[in-house]
Amino acid sequence: MAEASPIQIAEVIANFQYNGRLVRGCAYGNGHINDTYLLVFEIAGMGRIKVILQRMNKDVFANPVMLMENVMGVTAHLRQKIIEKGGDPERETLNVISAYNGKPYYRDSYGDYWRSYKYITDTTCYDLVEKPEHFFQSALAFGNFQCMLADYPAESLHETIEGFHDTKSRFAVFKKSVEEDTLGRASLAKEEIRFVLEREDVANYFSDLQAKGELPLRVTHNDTKLNNVMIDNKTGKAICVIDLDTVMPGLAMNDFGDSIRFGASTAAEDEKDLSKVSCSMDLYELYVKGFIEGCAGRLTEQEIDLLPMGAKVMTFECGMRFLTDYLQGDRYFKIHREGHNLDRCRTQFKLVADMEQKWNTMQEIVQKYKK
């Protein structure tokens, strides 16, 4: 997407139900997909409040209206659960600010879709695990997310990105991108391509089980990185799961796995020095403990047994997606340097290889905390 102009942003701000005088607005966060802004309003006699404004990426999300229907349905359900538990729904789930037309989004004169959330104050989200306790708290949060939505009809949710975690289909797309090699980049990624092709069984694993009807469909977040959990600055506890764009029907193991591939890694997602990249078994165990505890018995025995495979499949899939995007011309993930997506895929594949070396340990840890 082209960068939004000041005139475009001003139009959007004027069409949301904000109170007070805008005193500051700036780009916010470092997400790969949407454009996010932090707005500060001053309300006479009440001080300043912050809100989040986001332009949804229409190249990624073909139907923003359906996406927001998912968000509204899930947050309403979560809000009710939080109230029943005596929690604070203003801080423990996302709260959408409506546009003046009464809808939870605004379509501007350029054809772009925007939405806005109340800013959750006195919280921080972390791109990397700075304290092991934060990773444990994120595990509790995503496990609790599964628990609270266990009785939500997953089949009623829209698929905001078709086949998002259909690893089998993504493998087929990957092979096609290699064969077509439209930009002549395949020769620069021979080892990485071979790594993927040798693991077709990993790509097919969950799809084959689903085809047999062995895995329950769950409401899944599908982007369970540490930086999608807000940590309270005072208590150090996770209080809110954010970024619900990819909430749709899915597998619990995928949500677990995406957390591991991101949070248990000893290096950044785009680290060039692969000697720094490994899957920390200490962090993995911490997350297993928190996730199973947060799920509070809502997962089946088979789902728990398959958590290590979730870590492997999601890490493999993510690396394959980075590599596919590199071969296709970096059309999906935002890049900040030449070969950025190639660097990203290499870190994921290093993690997969490391998991394969530690496979028995990963399985033993899950059994240790299985209830």
N, C-alpha and C positions, 0 to 999 in steps of 0.2 A: 504494500500500500504506500502511496505517496504520503509524505508528511502532512499532517493537518495544518492548515493556515490559521493565523490568529483570527481572521474573520470567521472561519468555519467554527473554531472553538468558541468564539463569542456567541455565535448563533445557538450552539448547543447549550451552553451555560444558561442562556436566556430562556430556554425551554424546559428546564428542570425546576422542580419545586424546592428551590433553595431559599433560605432566609438570610437577611443581612446584606452587607456590602462586601463584595469580593476585594480582598486586600492582597492576595498572592495566589499565583498558580504556576506550577512547574511540572516537568516530566518527573515520573516517580517509578522506582523499581527498575528491574532489569529483565523483565519477562521476554520470552522469545516470540510471542504471538501477538498479543494485543498492545495497543498504545495506552498507557496509563498516566493519569495526571493527578496530582494532589492539589486540591483547592482549599483555600483558607478564607472563611467569611467572618466578618465582625458583626455581631448583633448588639445593638445599643443596650447597655446596661447588663449584658450577659457575657461579654468577652468574646473569644474567638472559638470557632468550631472548624473541624476539618472534614472534608468529604473526598471520596475517590471518584474520579470520572474516567471511564474507559471507552475507547472506540474498539468495538469488536471486529476482529479480522475477518472480513467477508470472504477472503480468499481461502481461509481455513474452515470457517463456519458458514456453510452455504445457506443455512436458515436460522438467522439470529432470533427470530420470533419463537421458534420451537425451542431453541436453546434457553431463552428466558422463561418459557413455560416450565421447563425442567427445573430451573433455578427457583422459581416461585413455589412450585409444588414441594420440592425437597426442603427448602428453608421453612415453609409453613409447617411441615411435619416435624422438623427438628425443633422449631420454636415451641411447639406443643409439648414435645418430649422434655425439653429443657425446663419449661414451666412446671410440668408434673414432678420433676426432680428437685424443684426449688432453686433452680439456677437463674442466671440473668440472660434472657434472650437478646438483650441489646448488645451484649458482648460475646456471647457464646455461639452465635451464628451470624451469617451475613444479613444485613437489613437493607433492602432495596429502597432507593429514593425514586418516587414516581416522577414521570414527566407531567407537564401541565395537561396533556391529553388523557391523563389517567393510566397510561400504559407504563409498564416497567422498563421502557426503553424509549429512545427518541430517534427517528430517522430524519437525518438532516437533508438540506437541499442538494447536497452532493451525492445522496444515496447511501451514506454511511450510517451504521447503527451504533448508538451509544447507550450506555447504562451507567448508573451511579449508585454507590453504596455509602452508608455511614462509615466513617473512619473509626476503627477500634483503637481507642486511646491507650496510652501506657503499655504498649505491646511492641514486640520486635519479632521479625521473622529472619531466620539465619540461612545464608546460602550454603554454609558448611557447618559441620558439627564442631562448635567451639567448646562445648561442654557435653560430655556423654549424657548427662541428665536431660539435656534438651532433646536428644535423639530418643531417649526413653519416653519423654513426654509426648513426642510426636507419635510414637507407637501407640501409646494409650489413646491419643486423640483419634487416630485413624481406626483403631480397633473399636473405639466407642462410636465412631461414625458408622461402622458396620452394624454395631449393636442397635443403635437408635433407629436405623433404617431397615432392620431385618424384617419388619412387618409392612414396609412400603411396597406396593406392587411394582416390582422392577420392570415388568413387561409394559407398564403404562408410560414409561419414559421414552422420549424420542432419542434416536441415535444421532447425536449432534455431529459426529464424524463417522461415517459409515465404515464398518470393519476396523475400527480404531485399534483394537487389540486382537484382531484376527491375524495371528502371526503366520498362519498358513498362507493366507491371501497376500500378506506383505512379502512373503518369500517369493511368491510368483511374480509380484511387481518388481522385486529386486532382480530376479533373473532376467526379466524383460529389459530392465534398464541397462543391465550388463550387455545383453545381446545387441541392443540398439546403439549404446555408447554414443549418443548424439553429440557429446562435447569432446570425445576422444580422451576421457579421463580414466578409463578402465585400466590403461597401461600404468597409471600412477598408483593403482590400488590393487595390484595383483594378489598380494599376500592376504589382504583383507577380504577380497572376493573369494579366495580359496577357503578362508576360515568359515565364511557363511555357507558355502556350498557343501562343506563337509559335515554340516550340522542340520541338515534338513529334518532329521528326526526330532530335534528340539523345536523347530518351527511347527511341526505337526502335533506335538504331544497333547496339548489341551484341546485342540480342535477334534482330535480323534476321540477323546474321552467325552466331549460334549455330544458328538454324533451318536455315542452309545447311551446318552441320557444319564451319565454318571455324575455330572457336576451341576449343583443348583445355581440358578441365575440369581445374582445379587445386585443391589444398587451399589455401584462402585464409583469411586472418585476418578480414577484413571490418571491422576497426576500427583501421586502421593509423595512429593518431595518435601524435605524438611521446611523449605521456604514457603510452603503452602499451609503452614501451621503458625498461628500467632501465639507467642509465648508472653505471658504476663511479666512485666518488668519487676514487679514487687515480689511475687510469689515464686516465679520461675516455672509455673505450671502452664501447660498448654490449655488455651481456653477456646480457640476457634479454628476450624478448618475453613480455608478460603479457596478461591479459584475453582468454582463449580462448573466451569464451562464444559468439561468432559464427563460430568456425572451422567451415567447411562447404565443400561443393563450390562453386567459383566461378571467376572470371577473374582472372588475374594483373594485368591492367590496372586492375581495380577497386581492388586493394590499393595499387598505385602511386598511383592517382588520389586515393584518400582521404588519403594522406599529403600530397600536394601541396596539396589544398584546405585542409588544416588547417595544415600546417607552413610552406608558402611564402607564406602570407598575412602581410601587414604589420601586421595588427591582430587583436584578439581575436575569437573566433567570434561574440560578441554585441555588437560595437562599434556604438554608435549613430551616430557620426560617420563616414559612408561615405567622406569624403574621405581618411580614413586607410587605407582598404582597397584593396589591390592585390596582384597575384601577383608576388612578387619573382623576377626571372629569375636573379639570382645564387643564391638558395636553390633554385630549380627546377633549375638546372644542377648544383648540388652534390648534390641528391638523385638526379638521373638518373645521375650518375657512380657514386654509391655503390650504388644499387639494381641497376644492370646488373652492376657488379662483384660484388656479393653473390650474384646469381643464378648466376654462374659458368657461363654458357653453357646453362642449362637452359630458357631461353625460346626460342620460335621467332622467326624473323625478323619475322613478321607481328605477333606480340605486342609486340615491341620497337617496331615502327613505330607501333603503336596506343597507346603510352604517353601521348602528349599527349591523345588522345581519352579515355583513362581519366581524366585529370585533369579534363577538361571535364564528362564524364558524371557522375562522382562528386560534383563540386561542384554541378552542376545538380540531381542527385537529392537530395542532402542539403538543399539549399534548398527543394526541392519538399516534402520530408518535414517540414521545420520549418513550412512554410506550411500543409500539410495538417493537421498537429497543431494549429496555431493555429485553423484553421477548425472543427476538430472539438472544440475545448474543452481543448486541452493535456493529452491523456490519456496520451501516450507519454513525452515528454521532460519532465524536472523543470524547472519554471520558478521564478524568484526575484523576478519583478516582472510587472506587467501588460504584456502585449504582448511578452514576452521572446522567444517563438518567432517573432514577426513581425520583431523586430530580427535574430534569427539568420538568417532566410531572406534578409533584405536584404543581409547581408554576403556570403552565398554567391552571390547573383545579381550583386552588384558584381564578385566574383571571376570569374564566368563571362564577364561583359561585358569585363573586362580581359584575360582569356585570348583572347577573340575578336580583340581588338586586337593581341595579341602572338603570334598563331597561327604565323606563319612562323618566328619566332624559336624557339618551343617545338619545332617540328619539326626545325629545324636543329641544335638542341642534342642531341636524341636521336640524330641521325645521326652527330654528332661522337663519341659514345661507343659507338656500335654496334659489336659485334665480329663 
